[in-house]
Amino acid sequence: MTQTDILSSEQEDLRLLRESVRTLFERAGGSDRARQLRDAGGGFDPEMVRELAEAGVFGVAVPEDQGGLGMGLAAGGVIAEEVGRVIAPEPVVSTIGLSLGLLRRLCPDHPKMAQLIGGEISLAVAWQERGPDGAPADATCRYADGKLTGGKAWVVGAIGSHGFLVVAEQDDGPVLVLAEADAQGLVIDKRTQADGSSLGELSFSGTPAAELASSGAVLTALAEAVADATALAAAELVGLSERAFEITLDYIKTREQFDKPIGSFQVIQHRAVDLNVMCEVAQAGVREALAQMDSETDPKVRAPIASRAKARAVTAAKKITRDAIQLHGAVGYTDEFDIGLYLNRALVLSAWLGDDAYHRRIWFEAREAEGAAQ
Amino acid sequence: MTDWNAMTDAEFRKEVRQFFEAEYPEELRHLPHRPKFAEIEHWHRKLHAKGWVAPAWPAEFGGMGLNAAKLLIFYEEQQRWGVNRGRDMGVQMVGPLIIKFGTQEQKDYWLPRILSCEDIWCQGYSEPGAGSDLANLRTRAEIDGDDFVINGQKIWTTMAHDATHIFMLVRTDPDAPKKQQGISFLLAPMDQPGVEVRTITTLSGETEFCEVFFDNARTPRENLVGELNKGWTMAKALLSFERIFIGSPSLAQNALGQLESFARGRGAFDDPVFRDRFAQAALDVEDHAALYARFADQLKRGETLGADVSMLKIWVTECFQRITELMIEAAGPDGGSIGPLQVGNVSVDVLASFYKARPTTIYGGSNEIQRNILSKAVLGLPG
């Protein structure tokens, strides 16, 4: 095969993957499903998780010899875009990026791997902590004698998960442990998010947990998994932005004022073009970043690439969803119209794992460090 | 004759790069102004001897015969090394039109003279009342015996004061039902009593733009290219490649490099606000390059580019402007000073970059016109 043939057959794989995931979501009701789940209390649908697993979604970036599809983050990004388009609440990106990202790097033979890939369970990753001022702080959560003490914050997918992968400290350094959801001494405080989903604030008081891995490798794997999840969240925002733009474009073509579609007014047209351009730039930048992360192994290089992706995707999604409300006019401010669901989901995904200002800073600092090293 | 298209992209890029690096005169790299022909003549001779004056023309007319993918590489290398495009209106604009629509006699006569720069061309399209609304042009050409007699005025004619010939859109049928009809494409010599050229001094103090006045100027009837009254469609047919070229990342990339060395020398990176704005600009350039690569891949696969390629121009020119504005900011109290500023071992002309960025959102179809095009042709918005 020539290089072009390889390239196009890869693109063909991604195209097929995209089609199958899109069909699956559309058959299940598209973005209407997100509204129903939100109104029912803000969880996700375990049946959907199983269907996604059957389509190979969760194992997409897990190597084939570990039971996955071995298609890399680029394919993960295709899935994440489709999740974003229908604002699906299932923990797809957090599972591909964080839970499986940690397990496949630290304990690929653990039986939970196969269960996660198979959609039988979901595990939430608890790695961040809240300091006394409410802002993110260094880890103090302790693990000793098989028990956890302390707390974890901003845990995505905490409600409905079967257990927690907790990054904690023990005497000789960092450790990754598994606590079951119904473990003794575990209290889950739920913080409701703009999109109806929840973040968990966990507190452990002598909570039994099983050690999965220890030593500095835990933090290295965590950083890698966070980078993966960050880039995939960027892809989810790209899909979200695209769909939010399409909805808005349809609206301005049909909504009439002064006896004309408002999309015939030049000021509306130019705004729509700007949103479209922003969307295309974000899509191109994020897809390129994911592909680069697949061909790069050095964590120091991969992390700023993920930051570049998230910075762009958040900037685009914020602008697109907020302008979308403006272009919808008063109805855009009602809960009845779907566009608000996209704005709310964008708020949540932007705040998760760092917004654009944060990631520009990380990206710039990495660039400076690289410059200084040369 | 070398079949450049048979080479791999990497081989071809290497070949082009080596030639530029070995042969391009150092003093002409990254020229901040548009040169007169005399200033770059020695380089043009080398390029002509090499047979590389017209990369896009078919080989049978003395070009390199490059396909779109190779052409893009050629231009990328040209810009990377800061190689001046030279007086390329003949090669870029009038040559392709003659090749496509000209008679055998026109091809035999004009094309070799374009390649050798025996004739140096300027483009007479815009008029005082016909800028974005180009079809509104009024300069008249009337048949009088064996000649066309031309009356009217062209403006923004780049380097007309250093051109021997002008190719122009003129009105040949003022009674046509639509204004796009009744326009013809005409070639005319500049050196004649009925043609007067006045230079226009720009904001940056340069005189590269001109006004050209036609007062009963004459050109032989055989200098009509294509059919009478069909000039509009012909001129439009040529624009498709220009639309990706005008959106290439190079101008913004070069400016970003300048901004970085300048800002570093000036200590501007100590300011966290500046750092963030620099990061924004740098990421704007990087993500634009990703989008550009997507369109370039389309060309490489042999696909035709759609109207959506206009978004490259919108994004990159506005980004280029922001970068040059940051340069002024980093210059602090020197932000209003003309001429190069020395910072460490780099010399940066802050205002020259700023001025250079201003017209990019105006020329080649203003960014507002590009937005009109995108909204109708790509987004399908009404009216």
Interface residues (C-beta under 8 A of the other chain):
Chain A: L249 I252 K253 K260 P261 G263 S264 Q266 I268 Q269 H270 A272 V273 D274 N276 V277 E280 V281 A282 A284 G285 R287 E288 R308 A311 R312 A357 R360 R361 W363 F364 R367 E368
Chain B: F269 R275 D276 F278 A279 Q280 A282 L283 E286 D287 H288 A290 L291 A293 R294 D308 M311 I314 W315 E368 R371 N372 L374 S375 K376 V378 L379 G380 L381 P382 G383
